[in-house]
Amino acid sequence: MDVGDVVVRLSCVEKRYLMGEVEVHALRSVSLDLRRGEMVAIMGASGSGKSTTLNVIGTLDRPTEGQYFLDGEPVEALDEDELADLRNRKIGFVFQSFHLLPRLDALANVELPMVYAGITRRQRRERARAALARVGLSEREDHLPNQLSGGQQQRVAIARAIVNEPLLLLADEPTGALDSVTTRQVMTLFRELHELGMTVVLVTHDPAIGEWADRVVTFADGNIVSDRRAA
C-alpha cells in the first residue's frame, strides 16, 4: 500500500508523573512520525512507555513537554472540549476490555459515537448497520453483549471505533482477552481495515501480534529502542 503524509508527529515528548514525592519518567524525549496508511505495532514490557505513548497519541493524556501534531494540527494548544471533539472526529479506540454498554444491543452500541456527534437517528442507524456489516456481524445487530462471544464483542467494539471513519484506529492490547483462533480473526480484520487505507496503531506485548503490523516500534524505559519493518 502507498503510505502518505505524516498523520502523527511526536517531537521530543516527555511525560512525567509524581508518585508521592518521586518523579517518574514515563516518556523521555520521544520523537516519532506515523504516516497515513501505516499499520504500526508499539511494543515493550510493562512500564516501558508504550501505553503512555498511545494515550498521548489518542489525546487521553497530555505531554509534560514537547509537541504533538495530529494531521498537522498542534494538539497541546486545544482545551478539553476541543480535544473531545477531535477524538470523536479523528480517532477510534479499541481496548482489551470491550467497553460495551450491557443494556444496549450491538447496533445501539455502535451508534454511540454518532450520538455525541449530533448525527440524525436515521443516519446513525444506516452507518451503524454498515459498520457492523464491515466486521461481519449484520446478523447480530439486535444481540446484547452477553449474547455474543468474546470475539464478536470485540468486533462490535471495532465497528463502533470505525463508524465515524476516523483518521486513526488505536488499539490497546486488543486480543489480550481472546483465545488464539479468535485472535487470528480479529487481527485479520485489523489487516483488512489497514489494507482499505485506515491508519492502525496497536499496543501489544506479544511479538506474534506485532508481526501482523508493517512496522514495529519497541519501547524500553520510556525510550524508543527499535523501529523496524516487520517480517
N, C-alpha and C positions, 0 to 999 in steps of 0.2 A: 504494500500500500504506500502511496505517496504521503510523506509526512510534511506537514505545512509549517506555519509560523509558530512562534513561541506562545503558548497559552498560559503557562505558569512560569514565573521568574521569581525565585528567591535570591536575594542579594545580601550576603553577609548577615544572615538571620541568626540572631541569638534568642534563646528562650531560657529564662532563669526563674526559678521558684524559690520561695522561702519556706523551709520546713523547720518550724521553730526558729532557732537562731542560725540555722545552717542554710547557706545559699546553694541550691542545686542547679547545675548547668544541664538542662535537657538538650539544648542545641548550642553548638559552638561555631559561630560564623559559617553557617551553611549557605552555599550558593548552588542553585540547581535550576536548570531550564527543562521544561517539559513541552514538547511540541504537539501541535494539533494532529490527532490521528494515532498517537503512540499508545501502546499498552505497556505500562511500566509496573514492575513489582518493586515495592520498597520492603527490604528485609533487614533482619537483625535480631539479636537476642532481646529478651525483656529488659527494658530500661535503656535501650540503645539510642532512642530518639525517633524511631520510625513512626509510632503513633502520634507523637507530638508534631512531627512534620505533616502528617495527614490532617491533623486538627488545624494547623496553620493554613494549609492549602484550602481546607474546607471552610475557613473563616470562623471556625468554632473557638479558636484561640488566637490571640494577637502576639506578634513577636515583641520581645523586650527591646531589641534593637534590630536594625536592618530594614530592608524594604521587601514588600511582596506586591507583585503586579499580576493581576488576573486579566487575561485578554487585553493587556496593555494599560489597564486601569490600576492606579496605586490604591491598594486596599486599606492601608493603615490610616488613611485620612477619613474613612467612612465612619459614621456613627452607627449605633446598634440597629436602628430601624433600616438604615441603608444596607447594612450587612445582611439583615434578614431578607430584604428584597433581592439582594444579589444572590444569596444562597438559593432562594426559591426559583429564580430565573435561570441560573447558570450551573448549578451543582446538584447532582443526585447522589444520595448516600445509601450504601448497603452495609449492614452491620452483621456481626456474628449472631447476635440475638435479633430476631426478625423485626421486633418492634411493631407488630401488627396490633390493631385495636381489637380485642377479643369479641366485642359485641357487634362488630361490623363485618359484613361479608367481604369477599375478595374484591369485588367491584368497588364497594364504598371505600375500602382501604386505599385502593389505587387512586381514587378521586381526591383524596385529602389535600395533596399539594395544590390542586387547582382551586379548591375552595378558598385557600388563602390568596390565590392569585386573582380572585374575582371573576372567574370564568363561569359562564352560564351553566345551569344544570344540564341542559341538552348537550352542550359541547363537552362537559365533563364526562357524561355517560359515553359519548361516542369515542372520546380519546382514551378513556379507561378501558373500554372494550378492545380497542385497537392495541393498547399496550399489553393486555392480558393475552391477546392472540399472538402477539410477538414473542411472548415467553411460553407459548404452548398451553395456555390454561383457559381457553374460551369456555370449555365445558364446566369449569369450576367457579365461575364468577359469582354464583349465589351461595357458595360454601363459606361457613365461618372458619376462622383459623384452626379451631380444634377438630375440624372435619378434614383437614389437609395434612399430608405428610410433611416432614421437615423440609424436604427438597421443594415441595410445592409451595410451602410458606415462604421459602427464600426466593422462589421465582415471583411470587406476588410482591415481595419487597423490591425485587429488581424492577418489576413493572411499575411500581409506584415511583421508583427512583428515575425512570426514564420517561415518564408520561409527559413531562414538560420539555422534552427534547433538550436536556442540559448540555452545556459545553463540556462539562467534566462529569464522569461517573467515578465516585470514590468508594472503595470497598475495604472495610477493616476486618480482616480475618473472616471473609465471607463463607468459608467452608469449615470453620472450626467446630461447628456443631453437627456436621453431616458425615455420613458413612462414605466409604470410598466410591461406591457406584454413584451415589447422589452427587458427590464432589465432582466427579467427572462430568456429569450432566450440567451442573451449574457452571463449571469452568468452560465447557463447550459453549454455553450461552454467552458468557463474557467475550469469548473469542469471536462469536458471530456478531455481537454488537460492535466490537472493535473493527471487524472487517467491513462493517457497514459505514464506518467513518467516525465512530464515537471514540473520544479520548478516555481511556480507562486507567486508573491508578489504584492498585490494590496493595494493602499491607498484609504480609504473611511472615510467619517464622518457618514455614515449611518449604525447603528447597524444591520439592516436586511441584508445588503450586507456582513458585517463582518461574519455573521453566515454561509455563504457559504464556508468559509475557515475552515481548520482543526485547525488553531491556530490564536489567536488574540493578537496582541501586541499593547498596548494603551500608548500613549504619553500625557504628560502634562508639559508645561513649560520647554521643552527641555529634559525631563527625561522620561524613561520608568517607568510607574506606575503600569502596569499589564501585565502579559504574561501568557496566559491561553489557554487550549484546548477549541475549540468552541463546543457549544452544538450540 
